[in-house]
Amino acid sequence: MLKQIVDAALDKKAEDVLVLDLRGLCHFTDYFVICHGSSSRQALAIADAIEERLFEDGRRKPKHVEGRRVADWILMDFIDVVVHVFVDEKREFYGLERLWGDAPRVELLGTLDARSRPTRRRPSASR
């Protein structure tokens, strides 16, 4: 499931795709997938692509989705995986990577490599 989510996001040019392993750190999910797009329109396209891919591959639908109307932070709850699709500014503002900094990052073999795509440098949070 993680591979399908990441690949669907990358197919829509999601930037800085990150998978965090939350097992043992929280009880509401096993993984976070965090990514962003450059606009709310792109964020919505990323979320739609993820939902379509999971439904096509296994008839899996999210238990709950929030944020589609404004589309600056779309949360998709698949129970064992929670997907966060941001616009760049909101991702920087909320800083989920910093809040869950002790969570191990997951490298998925066989997925498109997000690091090979050119992305903008994110400013350091320690200003």
C-alpha positions as CSV (number, residue, x, y, z in Angstrom):
1,M,0.0,0.0,0.0
2,L,2.8,2.4,0.8
3,K,4.4,1.9,-2.6
4,Q,1.1,2.6,-4.4
5,I,0.6,5.8,-2.4
6,V,4.1,7.1,-3.1
7,D,4.0,6.2,-6.8
8,A,0.6,7.8,-7.2
9,A,1.8,11.0,-5.5
10,L,5.0,11.1,-7.6
11,D,2.9,10.5,-10.8
12,K,1.3,13.9,-10.1
13,K,4.7,15.5,-9.4
14,A,4.4,15.6,-5.6
15,E,7.5,17.1,-4.0
16,D,9.6,15.9,-1.0
17,V,7.6,12.7,-0.5
18,L,8.4,11.3,3.0
19,V,7.2,8.1,4.7
20,L,7.4,8.0,8.5
21,D,7.2,4.7,10.5
22,L,5.1,5.5,13.5
23,R,4.7,1.9,14.8
24,G,5.5,2.0,18.5
25,L,5.2,5.8,18.6
26,C,1.5,6.2,18.4
27,H,-1.6,4.0,18.4
28,F,-3.8,5.6,15.7
29,T,-1.8,4.6,12.6
30,D,1.3,2.8,11.5
31,Y,2.6,5.2,8.9
32,F,2.4,8.8,7.7
33,V,3.0,9.7,4.1
34,I,3.8,13.4,3.8
35,C,4.1,15.3,0.5
36,H,3.3,18.7,-1.1
37,G,2.3,20.3,-4.3
38,S,3.0,23.8,-5.5
39,S,-0.7,24.8,-5.5
40,S,-4.1,23.7,-4.0
41,R,-5.0,22.5,-7.5
42,Q,-2.0,20.2,-7.6
43,A,-2.5,19.1,-4.0
44,L,-6.1,18.0,-4.9
45,A,-4.8,16.2,-8.0
46,I,-2.2,14.3,-5.8
47,A,-4.9,13.3,-3.3
48,D,-7.3,12.2,-6.1
49,A,-4.5,10.1,-7.7
50,I,-3.8,8.4,-4.5
51,E,-7.4,7.6,-3.8
52,E,-8.0,6.3,-7.4
53,R,-4.8,4.2,-7.3
54,L,-5.7,2.4,-4.1
55,F,-9.3,1.8,-5.2
56,E,-8.1,0.4,-8.6
57,D,-5.5,-1.8,-6.9
58,G,-7.6,-3.2,-4.2
59,R,-10.9,-1.4,-3.8
60,R,-9.4,0.4,-0.8
61,K,-11.1,3.7,0.1
62,P,-10.1,6.1,2.9
63,K,-12.0,5.8,6.1
64,H,-12.0,9.6,6.3
65,V,-10.8,12.6,4.2
66,E,-10.5,16.2,5.4
67,G,-9.5,19.4,3.6
68,R,-10.6,18.8,0.0
69,R,-12.6,22.0,-0.2
70,V,-9.7,24.3,0.6
71,A,-7.0,21.8,-0.5
72,D,-4.1,23.4,1.3
73,W,-3.8,20.4,3.7
74,I,-5.6,17.2,2.6
75,L,-5.6,14.4,5.2
76,M,-6.6,10.9,4.0
77,D,-7.0,8.3,6.7
78,F,-6.6,4.7,5.5
79,I,-6.4,3.5,9.1
80,D,-2.9,1.9,9.0
81,V,-1.6,4.8,6.8
82,V,-2.5,8.5,7.1
83,V,-1.6,10.6,4.0
84,H,-1.0,14.3,4.4
85,V,-0.9,16.3,1.1
86,F,0.0,20.0,1.6
87,V,0.7,23.0,-0.4
88,D,4.3,24.0,0.2
89,E,3.6,26.9,2.6
90,K,1.3,24.9,4.8
91,R,3.7,22.0,5.0
92,E,6.4,24.4,6.2
93,F,4.1,26.1,8.7
94,Y,2.8,22.9,10.3
95,G,6.1,21.0,10.2
96,L,4.9,17.4,10.7
97,E,8.4,16.2,10.0
98,R,9.6,18.2,13.0
99,L,6.8,17.1,15.3
100,W,7.4,13.5,14.5
101,G,11.2,13.9,14.2
102,D,11.9,10.8,16.2
103,A,10.0,8.6,13.7
104,P,12.2,6.5,11.4
105,R,12.0,7.4,7.7
106,V,11.1,4.6,5.4
107,E,12.9,4.0,2.1
108,L,10.7,2.1,-0.4
109,L,12.5,0.0,-2.9
110,G,11.0,-0.1,-6.4
111,T,9.3,3.3,-6.1
112,L,10.1,6.3,-8.2
113,D,12.9,8.1,-6.4
114,A,11.6,11.4,-5.1
115,R,15.1,12.6,-4.5
116,S,16.0,12.4,-8.1
117,R,13.4,15.1,-8.9
118,P,14.5,18.7,-8.6
119,T,12.9,20.4,-5.6
120,R,13.2,23.7,-4.0
121,R,15.4,23.9,-0.9
122,R,13.4,24.2,2.3
123,P,14.6,26.8,4.7
124,S,16.0,25.5,8.0
125,A,13.5,25.5,10.9
126,S,16.2,26.8,13.3
127,R,16.0,30.4,12.4
